[in-house]
Amino acid sequence: MRRLAAALLLLATARVEAAEVRMLAGTDFLLTTDPSFNDVSDAEIGLSARIDARNVGGRWDFRLDFSGREGLLGNSTYNNLYELSATARRLAGGRLDVTLGRFRTPGGFWLIADGAMLTARYTPWLSQSVYGGLRAFTTGRRDAWMTDSSPTALPLAGTALFAAHRLVSGSLTFTWARDGIDLHEERIPSSGKNRLERHIEDEWFLDGQVALYPHDKVYLSAGASFGTRYDIRFDATNPYGATTLGISTLGAFDVYALVEYRPLKRLRLQYTFNFERVRVFQSHLLSLTPAGTPVEAADGSFQDHQARAVWLVWRSLRVETSYRLRARANTDVEHHLALGARSDELWRRGLGAFASVAVDVNRGIDAPLDDAMSRRIHNRVVYSAGLAFVRPWLDARAGLTFTDGIGSGLLFSQQRMSDSGTAPTVLFPYVLDVNRIVFVRAFATFWKMFAGLDVEENLDAAQLRLLVQVGAAL
């Protein structure tokens, strides 16, 4: 895939008569050291390219989207071809478009198809797409059928309806697909690798989005995504024999809404609601209630309510404050309060500054003193400040981020596992790190090229992270 992407990159840079070519391509190098600079823990080289050639021959559009990483150290080696498609425009009197190849289907959910899509425009404001083919990636972000290990042909089909008006726009998408769920069955002693057990399951996805523009000062949007759900049982083998860990309900469901109001030209008020359904397996080995039922300590579904205000005080000086209330399904309540100010050109010659403080308060439900799993406290304050230098061709920033942990993390049990395998075992304590991180970031554009540098140094652990990137944009 790397050779294919490189070849198409060279073709896209050539001059195409009466065509519009847009390209964004680059490479990066990531380096991370161990604490105390003992050794290099991660080293990776990345390559990405996005190319659009529009109106080729007055009718065709071509698109490429590729991303890959080569892990010199670590486990981040992959090559993903997200899109390689050709679209014939304005067929059947200008009402029909036909797309062939690999393309992203409407609705998301990592649904990328190898096949064809037909888009019909019924009116200037109403259109519909019908698509089908083979699924390119599983929800585990693994190649479905263009891979060397256990390739599987997974069908995919769906339709999407789009509406666009001066006051309202929206979409409604339905997709059916099959997915390959890979479960780790056992470790192979000879190779040290895990044996995978693949389950083929049917999936259905429904996705809807709507945006309203009732007034120049008001903007509203909302959306919902529903994914199919199915149960998978996890088992394990321990020294005491086979043990049932639990059942995981896999699926996807989220809802969001946003309201933005500008009462003044310099003031923007915003409210956001978000609900995310997050379920992972509920282990029977963690802890038991006095009644003998397992404690659901891993359920992470939550809903967010966030209020935000941004005020342009003077010139480029902006003050922003926000408050977020997160309520989790396990009855934890989290409060997040943030206040910050920034100005990229507060003084002449591009000099600026930024500063912020954020407070997190997370308290679990009230519980008996002997129920350690329910007494969760996770509080912290995050300070960040620094200087900025901004010009039309350069954005450079340097500063310090300090995380101050106040309170304790998860308590844990020291009980030994019983012969039945149902008693709580030793759990690792949750340690809230207190870190001081110095960072330097710079991004420059020159000619039709760009370059970036991101360096972070953890002063408490003497650990370095370095990211260098360079590329071209046409």
C-alpha positions as CSV (number, residue, x, y, z in Angstrom):
1,M,0.0,0.0,0.0
2,R,2.9,2.3,0.6
3,R,4.1,1.9,-3.0
4,L,0.6,2.5,-4.3
5,A,0.3,5.7,-2.2
6,A,3.7,6.9,-3.4
7,A,2.8,6.3,-7.0
8,L,-0.5,8.1,-6.8
9,L,1.3,11.0,-5.0
10,L,3.6,11.4,-7.9
11,L,0.7,11.3,-10.4
12,A,-1.3,13.8,-8.4
13,T,1.5,16.4,-8.5
14,A,1.5,16.4,-12.3
15,R,-0.5,19.0,-14.2
16,V,-4.0,17.9,-15.1
17,E,-5.7,20.0,-17.8
18,A,-8.8,21.8,-16.5
19,A,-8.7,19.9,-13.2
20,E,-8.3,21.1,-9.6
21,V,-5.8,19.1,-7.6
22,R,-5.5,19.4,-3.8
23,M,-2.9,17.5,-1.9
24,L,-1.8,17.2,1.7
25,A,1.0,14.7,2.3
26,G,3.7,14.4,4.9
27,T,5.9,12.2,7.1
28,D,6.7,12.3,10.8
29,F,9.0,10.8,13.3
30,L,8.0,10.0,16.9
31,L,10.5,9.3,19.7
32,T,9.8,8.5,23.4
33,T,12.3,7.7,26.0
34,D,12.0,5.7,29.2
35,P,12.1,7.5,32.6
36,S,15.5,8.9,33.5
37,F,16.5,8.6,29.8
38,N,17.5,5.0,30.4
39,D,16.5,3.9,26.9
40,V,14.3,4.6,23.9
41,S,10.8,3.1,24.5
42,D,9.2,4.0,21.2
43,A,10.4,5.1,17.8
44,E,8.0,5.4,14.8
45,I,8.0,6.8,11.3
46,G,4.7,7.8,9.8
47,L,3.4,8.6,6.3
48,S,0.1,10.1,5.4
49,A,-1.4,11.5,2.1
50,R,-4.7,12.9,1.1
51,I,-5.2,13.8,-2.6
52,D,-8.2,15.1,-4.4
53,A,-8.2,15.5,-8.2
54,R,-11.5,17.2,-9.2
55,N,-13.1,17.8,-12.5
56,V,-10.7,15.6,-14.5
57,G,-11.9,15.6,-18.1
58,G,-14.8,17.7,-17.0
59,R,-16.5,14.8,-15.2
60,W,-14.3,12.6,-13.0
61,D,-13.1,13.1,-9.4
62,F,-10.4,10.9,-7.9
63,R,-9.5,10.7,-4.2
64,L,-6.8,9.0,-2.1
65,D,-6.5,8.9,1.7
66,F,-3.7,6.8,3.1
67,S,-2.0,6.6,6.5
68,G,0.7,4.3,7.7
69,R,3.3,3.9,10.5
70,E,6.4,1.8,10.7
71,G,7.4,1.0,14.3
72,L,11.1,0.9,14.6
73,L,10.5,0.2,18.3
74,G,7.1,-0.6,19.7
75,N,4.0,-2.1,18.2
76,S,2.6,0.6,16.0
77,T,3.3,-0.8,12.5
78,Y,0.3,-0.5,10.2
79,N,-0.7,0.6,6.7
80,N,-4.3,1.7,6.2
81,L,-5.8,2.7,2.8
82,Y,-8.9,4.5,3.9
83,E,-10.0,5.7,0.4
84,L,-9.1,5.1,-3.2
85,S,-12.0,6.0,-5.4
86,A,-13.2,7.4,-8.7
87,T,-16.5,9.3,-9.0
88,A,-18.3,10.1,-12.3
89,R,-20.2,13.3,-11.8
90,R,-23.4,14.7,-13.4
91,L,-24.6,11.7,-15.2
92,A,-28.3,11.3,-16.4
93,G,-28.7,15.0,-17.0
94,G,-26.7,16.1,-14.0
95,R,-28.8,14.2,-11.4
96,L,-26.6,11.1,-10.9
97,D,-23.1,10.4,-9.4
98,V,-21.4,7.0,-9.4
99,T,-18.5,6.2,-7.1
100,L,-16.3,3.1,-7.5
101,G,-13.4,1.8,-5.4
102,R,-12.8,2.1,-1.7
103,F,-14.7,4.9,0.0
104,R,-16.1,6.0,3.4
105,T,-19.8,5.3,3.7
106,P,-22.1,7.9,5.4
107,G,-22.7,7.4,9.1
108,G,-19.2,6.6,10.2
109,F,-18.6,3.7,12.7
110,W,-15.4,2.7,10.9
111,L,-17.6,1.7,7.9
112,I,-15.4,1.8,4.8
113,A,-16.5,-0.1,1.8
114,D,-14.9,-1.7,-1.3
115,G,-17.6,-1.4,-3.9
116,A,-19.9,1.1,-5.5
117,M,-22.1,4.1,-4.4
118,L,-24.9,5.7,-6.4
119,T,-26.0,9.2,-5.5
120,A,-29.2,10.7,-6.9
121,R,-30.3,14.4,-6.6
122,Y,-34.1,14.5,-6.6
123,T,-34.2,18.3,-6.0
124,P,-31.7,21.0,-5.4
125,W,-32.1,20.4,-1.6
126,L,-32.8,16.6,-1.5
127,S,-30.5,13.8,-2.4
128,Q,-30.0,10.1,-1.6
129,S,-27.1,7.6,-1.7
130,V,-27.2,3.8,-2.1
131,Y,-24.0,1.9,-1.5
132,G,-22.8,-1.7,-1.2
133,G,-19.7,-3.9,-1.3
134,L,-17.2,-5.6,1.0
135,R,-16.3,-4.1,4.4
136,A,-12.7,-2.9,4.4
137,F,-12.0,-2.8,8.2
138,T,-13.6,-4.5,11.2
139,T,-14.6,-2.4,14.3
140,G,-11.3,-3.6,15.7
141,R,-9.6,-1.5,13.0
142,R,-8.1,-4.6,11.4
143,D,-8.1,-5.3,7.6
144,A,-11.1,-7.4,6.8
145,W,-10.0,-9.2,3.6
146,M,-6.8,-7.5,2.4
147,T,-4.7,-9.0,5.1
148,D,-2.3,-11.9,5.4
149,S,-3.8,-13.3,8.6
150,S,-7.3,-14.9,8.4
151,P,-8.9,-12.7,5.7
152,T,-12.7,-12.6,5.8
153,A,-15.1,-11.2,3.2
154,L,-17.7,-9.1,5.1
155,P,-20.6,-7.7,3.1
156,L,-21.9,-4.1,3.6
157,A,-24.9,-2.3,2.2
158,G,-26.8,0.8,3.1
159,T,-28.6,4.0,2.1
160,A,-28.4,7.7,3.2
161,L,-30.8,10.6,2.7
162,F,-29.5,14.2,2.7
163,A,-31.4,17.5,2.9
164,A,-30.0,21.0,2.7
165,H,-31.9,24.2,3.1
166,R,-31.1,27.8,4.1
167,L,-32.6,27.3,7.6
168,V,-32.1,23.5,8.2
169,S,-29.9,20.7,7.0
170,G,-29.7,17.1,8.0
171,S,-29.0,13.5,7.1
172,L,-30.4,10.0,7.9
173,T,-28.3,6.9,7.3
174,F,-29.0,3.2,7.6
175,T,-26.3,0.5,7.1
176,W,-26.2,-3.3,7.4
177,A,-22.8,-5.0,7.6
178,R,-21.1,-8.0,9.0
179,D,-18.2,-7.7,11.4
180,G,-15.3,-10.0,12.5
181,I,-14.9,-9.9,16.2
182,D,-11.4,-11.2,17.3
183,L,-11.2,-12.7,20.8
184,H,-7.9,-13.8,22.4
185,E,-8.4,-17.5,23.0
186,E,-5.0,-18.6,24.4
187,R,-1.3,-17.9,24.2
188,I,0.8,-20.2,22.0
189,P,3.9,-21.2,24.0
190,S,6.1,-21.8,21.0
191,S,5.7,-18.4,19.4
192,G,4.6,-16.3,22.4
193,K,1.6,-15.0,20.4
194,N,-2.1,-15.1,21.2
195,R,-4.4,-17.4,19.3
196,L,-7.4,-15.4,18.0
197,E,-10.9,-16.7,17.8
198,R,-13.0,-14.9,15.2
199,H,-16.8,-14.5,15.5
200,I,-18.8,-13.3,12.4
201,E,-21.8,-11.2,13.5
202,D,-24.5,-9.1,11.8
203,E,-24.6,-5.4,12.5
204,W,-27.1,-2.6,11.9
205,F,-26.3,1.1,12.1
206,L,-28.7,4.0,12.2
207,D,-27.3,7.6,12.2
208,G,-29.1,10.9,12.1
209,Q,-27.9,14.5,12.1
210,V,-29.7,17.8,12.0
211,A,-28.6,21.5,12.1
212,L,-30.8,24.6,12.4
213,Y,-30.0,28.2,11.5
214,P,-33.0,30.1,12.9
215,H,-31.1,33.4,13.4
216,D,-27.8,35.0,12.7
217,K,-27.0,34.8,16.4
218,V,-28.4,31.3,17.1
219,Y,-27.1,27.9,16.0
220,L,-28.5,24.5,17.0
221,S,-27.5,21.0,16.1
222,A,-28.3,17.5,17.3
223,G,-27.6,13.9,16.4
224,A,-27.9,10.3,17.4
225,S,-26.1,7.1,16.4
226,F,-27.4,3.6,17.1
227,G,-25.4,0.5,16.6
228,T,-26.4,-3.2,16.9
229,R,-25.8,-5.0,20.2
230,Y,-25.0,-8.6,20.8
231,D,-23.7,-10.5,23.8
232,I,-20.3,-12.4,23.9
233,R,-19.3,-14.5,26.9
234,F,-15.7,-14.4,28.1
235,D,-14.1,-17.4,29.7
236,A,-10.6,-17.9,31.1
237,T,-8.4,-20.6,32.6
238,N,-6.7,-20.0,36.0
239,P,-4.8,-22.4,38.4
240,Y,-8.1,-23.3,39.9
241,G,-9.8,-24.3,36.6
242,A,-12.1,-22.7,34.1
243,T,-13.7,-19.4,35.3
244,T,-16.4,-17.4,33.7
245,L,-15.4,-13.8,33.6
246,G,-18.7,-12.3,32.4
247,I,-20.7,-11.2,29.4
248,S,-19.9,-8.1,27.3
249,T,-22.7,-6.3,25.4
250,L,-20.9,-4.9,22.4
251,G,-22.5,-2.1,20.5
252,A,-22.7,1.6,20.0
253,F,-25.1,4.3,21.1
254,D,-24.5,8.1,21.5
255,V,-26.6,11.2,21.5
256,Y,-25.5,14.8,21.3
257,A,-27.0,18.3,21.2
258,L,-25.5,21.8,20.9
259,V,-26.9,25.2,21.3
260,E,-24.9,28.4,20.6
261,Y,-26.0,32.0,21.1
262,R,-24.2,35.2,20.4
263,P,-25.9,38.0,22.4
264,L,-23.1,40.3,21.7
265,K,-20.5,40.4,18.9
266,R,-17.7,39.7,21.3
267,L,-19.5,37.1,23.4
268,R,-20.3,33.5,22.6
269,L,-22.4,31.2,24.9
270,Q,-22.7,27.5,24.3
271,Y,-24.4,24.5,25.9
272,T,-23.5,20.9,24.9
273,F,-25.2,17.7,25.9
274,N,-23.6,14.3,25.2
275,F,-24.5,10.7,26.1
276,E,-22.1,7.8,25.4
277,R,-22.9,4.2,26.1
278,V,-19.7,2.4,27.1
279,R,-19.8,-1.2,28.1
280,V,-17.0,-3.5,28.8
281,F,-17.0,-6.9,30.4
282,Q,-18.1,-7.2,34.1
283,S,-15.6,-9.5,35.7
284,H,-16.8,-11.9,38.4
285,L,-13.3,-11.8,39.9
286,L,-13.3,-8.2,41.1
287,S,-15.5,-8.1,44.1
288,L,-18.8,-9.4,45.5
289,T,-21.5,-7.6,47.4
290,P,-22.7,-9.0,50.8
291,A,-25.5,-10.6,48.8
292,G,-23.0,-12.5,46.7
293,T,-23.6,-10.7,43.4
294,P,-20.6,-9.4,41.4
295,V,-19.8,-5.7,41.6
296,E,-20.0,-3.9,38.2
297,A,-16.8,-1.9,38.5
298,A,-16.1,-1.5,34.8
299,D,-19.3,0.1,33.5
300,G,-18.4,3.5,32.0
301,S,-21.5,4.8,30.3
302,F,-21.9,8.5,31.0
303,Q,-23.7,11.7,30.1
304,D,-22.2,15.2,29.9
305,H,-23.7,18.6,30.5
306,Q,-21.3,21.4,29.6
307,A,-21.7,25.2,29.6
308,R,-19.1,27.4,27.9
309,A,-18.6,31.1,27.4
310,V,-15.9,32.9,25.3
311,W,-15.4,36.6,25.5
312,L,-13.2,38.7,23.2
313,V,-12.0,41.3,25.8
314,W,-9.6,43.4,23.8
315,R,-7.8,43.0,20.5
316,S,-7.0,39.3,20.4
317,L,-7.3,38.7,24.1
318,R,-10.0,36.0,24.7
319,V,-11.2,34.8,28.1
320,E,-12.9,31.4,28.2
321,T,-14.7,29.6,31.1
322,S,-16.5,26.3,31.1
323,Y,-18.2,23.9,33.5
324,R,-18.9,20.2,32.7
325,L,-21.0,17.9,34.8
326,R,-20.5,14.2,34.0
327,A,-22.8,11.6,35.5
328,R,-21.7,8.0,35.1
329,A,-23.8,4.9,35.1
330,N,-22.0,3.6,38.2
331,T,-23.4,6.7,40.1
332,D,-20.0,8.5,40.1
333,V,-20.4,12.3,39.6
334,E,-17.5,14.3,38.0
335,H,-17.2,18.1,38.0
336,H,-14.8,19.8,35.6
337,L,-14.3,23.6,35.9
338,A,-11.9,25.4,33.6
339,L,-10.8,29.1,33.3
340,G,-8.3,30.4,30.8
341,A,-7.1,33.4,28.8
342,R,-5.1,33.6,25.6
343,S,-3.9,36.2,23.1
344,D,-1.7,35.3,20.2
345,E,-0.8,38.9,19.4
346,L,-1.3,40.8,22.6
347,W,1.8,42.8,22.0
348,R,3.4,44.0,18.8
349,R,5.6,41.7,16.7
350,G,3.5,38.7,17.3
351,L,4.2,38.1,21.0
352,G,1.4,36.6,23.1
353,A,0.6,34.5,26.2
354,F,-1.8,31.9,27.5
355,A,-2.7,30.6,30.9
356,S,-5.4,28.3,32.3
357,V,-6.4,26.4,35.4
358,A,-8.7,23.4,35.4
359,V,-10.2,21.5,38.4
360,D,-11.5,17.9,38.4
361,V,-13.5,16.6,41.3
362,N,-14.8,13.0,41.1
363,R,-16.5,11.4,44.0
364,G,-18.2,7.9,44.1
365,I,-21.4,7.0,45.8
366,D,-21.8,6.8,49.6
367,A,-20.9,3.3,50.7
368,P,-20.3,1.3,53.8
369,L,-16.8,1.5,55.3
370,D,-16.1,-2.1,54.4
371,D,-17.0,-1.6,50.7
372,A,-13.7,-0.3,49.4
373,M,-14.7,-0.5,45.7
374,S,-17.4,2.1,46.0
375,R,-15.3,4.8,47.8
376,R,-13.6,6.3,44.8
377,I,-12.0,9.8,45.0
378,H,-10.2,11.3,42.1
379,N,-9.4,15.0,42.4
380,R,-6.8,17.1,40.6
381,V,-5.9,20.6,39.5
382,V,-4.2,21.2,36.2
383,Y,-2.2,24.5,35.6
384,S,-0.9,25.5,32.3
385,A,0.9,28.7,31.2
386,G,3.3,29.9,28.5
387,L,4.3,32.4,25.8
388,A,3.4,32.4,22.1
389,F,4.9,33.9,19.0
390,V,2.6,34.1,16.0
391,R,3.3,35.4,12.5
392,P,1.6,34.5,9.2
393,W,4.2,31.8,8.5
394,L,5.0,30.6,12.1
395,D,3.2,29.6,15.2
396,A,5.5,28.9,18.1
397,R,4.6,28.2,21.8
398,A,6.4,27.3,24.9
399,G,5.1,26.6,28.4
400,L,4.6,24.4,31.4
401,T,1.7,22.1,32.4
402,F,1.5,21.1,36.1
403,T,-0.8,18.3,37.3
404,D,-1.5,18.4,41.0
405,G,-3.2,15.4,42.4
406,I,-5.3,16.0,45.6
407,G,-6.9,13.0,47.1
408,S,-6.4,9.3,46.7
409,G,-7.2,6.9,43.8
410,L,-9.0,3.6,43.7
411,L,-8.8,1.5,46.8
412,F,-7.9,-2.2,46.3
413,S,-8.4,-5.6,47.9
414,Q,-5.6,-7.8,49.3
415,Q,-7.8,-10.9,49.6
416,R,-6.6,-14.1,48.1
417,M,-8.5,-16.0,45.4
418,S,-10.6,-18.9,46.7
419,D,-10.8,-22.4,45.2
420,S,-14.1,-21.4,43.5
421,G,-12.5,-18.5,41.7
422,T,-15.3,-16.1,42.8
423,A,-13.5,-14.2,45.6
424,P,-11.8,-10.9,44.9
425,T,-8.1,-11.1,44.0
426,V,-5.3,-8.6,44.4
427,L,-6.0,-5.4,42.3
428,F,-3.4,-2.9,41.4
429,P,-3.9,0.4,43.1
430,Y,-4.7,3.4,41.0
431,V,-2.0,6.0,41.4
432,L,-2.7,9.6,40.4
433,D,0.5,11.0,38.9
434,V,1.7,14.5,39.8
435,N,3.6,15.7,36.8
436,R,5.4,18.9,35.6
437,I,5.7,18.9,31.8
438,V,7.6,21.5,29.8
439,F,6.6,21.8,26.2
440,V,7.8,23.5,23.0
441,R,5.7,23.5,19.9
442,A,6.3,25.1,16.5
443,F,4.6,24.9,13.2
444,A,5.9,26.8,10.1
445,T,4.7,27.1,6.5
446,F,7.0,28.1,3.6
447,W,6.5,27.9,-0.1
448,K,4.1,25.0,-0.5
449,M,5.6,23.1,2.4
450,F,5.0,22.8,6.2
451,A,7.1,21.6,9.1
452,G,6.3,21.0,12.8
453,L,8.1,20.3,16.0
454,D,6.6,19.1,19.3
455,V,8.8,18.4,22.3
456,E,7.6,17.5,25.8
457,E,9.9,16.9,28.8
458,N,8.5,15.4,32.0
459,L,10.6,17.0,34.7
460,D,9.5,14.6,37.4
461,A,10.3,11.4,35.5
462,A,13.1,12.8,33.2
463,Q,11.2,11.5,30.2
464,L,11.3,13.0,26.7
465,R,8.7,12.8,23.9
466,L,9.6,14.2,20.4
467,L,7.5,14.6,17.3
468,V,8.9,16.0,14.0
469,Q,6.8,16.3,10.9
470,V,7.3,17.7,7.4
471,G,5.2,17.7,4.3
472,A,3.6,19.5,1.4
473,A,0.2,21.1,0.7
474,L,-1.0,22.0,-2.8
